[in-house]
Amino acid sequence: MSTFFLAVGLVMALVLGVAGSVALVTGRVVLPWLRGSTTRPRLWGVGALLSAGGLAGARLMPFEVDALLVLSGLVFMGASQFFGPRRTQPDRTTTP
């Protein structure tokens, strides 16, 4: 059973790492179920990278460090959902 959890953790770390990197570089969340609700994609990307680092290094680092990385990543990801929108371009959803 331990190998199963290792494989699942590494796949989750890979997905979060790639999605976080893309969000940092492009400013867009690539996961479709989070795209509409995330108002700060770069903050979400930082949180995803922190969580991915915690998941990837879970077997190598002490539990305290691992839990701190994962939980701080979740705080950043949650904060990106609740902060107000940051408008860099005019809103095109309303009609004049």
C-alpha positions as CSV (number, residue, x, y, z in Angstrom):
1,M,0.0,0.0,0.0
2,S,2.9,2.3,0.6
3,T,4.0,2.2,-3.0
4,F,0.5,3.2,-4.1
5,F,0.5,6.3,-1.9
6,L,4.0,7.1,-3.1
7,A,2.9,6.9,-6.7
8,V,-0.3,9.0,-6.1
9,G,1.7,11.6,-4.2
10,L,4.2,11.9,-7.0
11,V,1.6,12.3,-9.7
12,M,-0.2,14.9,-7.6
13,A,3.1,16.7,-7.1
14,L,3.8,16.6,-10.8
15,V,0.3,17.9,-11.8
16,L,0.4,20.7,-9.2
17,G,4.0,21.6,-10.1
18,V,3.2,22.0,-13.8
19,A,-0.1,23.8,-13.2
20,G,1.7,26.2,-10.7
21,S,4.5,26.9,-13.1
22,V,2.1,27.6,-15.9
23,A,0.1,29.9,-13.7
24,L,3.2,31.8,-12.6
25,V,4.5,32.3,-16.2
26,T,1.3,33.0,-18.1
27,G,-1.0,34.4,-15.3
28,R,-3.7,31.8,-16.1
29,V,-4.8,28.7,-14.2
30,V,-4.9,25.7,-16.6
31,L,-7.2,23.6,-14.5
32,P,-10.7,24.3,-15.9
33,W,-12.7,23.8,-12.7
34,L,-10.5,26.5,-10.9
35,R,-10.2,29.0,-13.8
36,G,-13.4,30.9,-13.2
37,S,-13.1,31.3,-9.4
38,T,-9.4,32.1,-9.1
39,T,-8.9,35.9,-9.1
40,R,-5.2,35.9,-8.5
41,P,-3.6,33.1,-10.7
42,R,0.0,34.0,-9.8
43,L,-0.7,33.6,-6.1
44,W,-2.4,30.3,-6.9
45,G,0.7,29.3,-8.8
46,V,2.9,30.0,-5.8
47,G,0.6,28.0,-3.5
48,A,0.6,25.1,-6.0
49,L,4.4,25.0,-6.2
50,L,4.7,25.0,-2.4
51,S,2.2,22.2,-2.1
52,A,3.9,20.3,-4.9
53,G,7.3,20.6,-3.2
54,G,5.8,19.3,0.0
55,L,4.2,16.4,-1.7
56,A,7.3,15.5,-3.7
57,G,9.6,15.7,-0.7
58,A,7.3,13.9,1.8
59,R,9.6,10.9,2.0
60,L,12.8,12.8,2.3
61,M,12.1,15.6,4.8
62,P,10.7,15.6,8.4
63,F,7.0,15.7,8.9
64,E,7.1,19.2,10.3
65,V,8.7,20.7,7.2
66,D,6.5,18.7,4.9
67,A,3.3,19.8,6.7
68,L,4.4,23.4,6.7
69,L,5.0,23.4,2.9
70,V,1.7,21.8,2.1
71,L,-0.3,23.9,4.5
72,S,1.3,27.2,3.5
73,G,0.6,26.2,-0.2
74,L,-3.0,25.6,0.6
75,V,-3.2,29.0,2.4
76,F,-1.9,30.7,-0.7
77,M,-4.2,28.7,-3.0
78,G,-7.2,29.6,-0.8
79,A,-6.3,33.2,-0.6
80,S,-6.2,33.4,-4.3
81,Q,-9.8,32.4,-4.4
82,F,-11.0,35.0,-1.9
83,F,-9.0,38.2,-2.8
84,G,-10.9,40.7,-4.9
85,P,-10.3,40.7,-8.7
86,R,-7.3,42.4,-10.0
87,R,-8.2,44.1,-13.3
88,T,-5.4,44.7,-15.7
89,Q,-7.6,44.9,-18.8
90,P,-11.1,46.4,-19.3
91,D,-14.0,44.1,-18.5
92,R,-15.5,42.9,-21.8
93,T,-18.5,41.1,-20.3
94,T,-20.6,44.2,-20.0
95,T,-22.1,46.0,-23.0
96,P,-22.2,49.7,-23.3
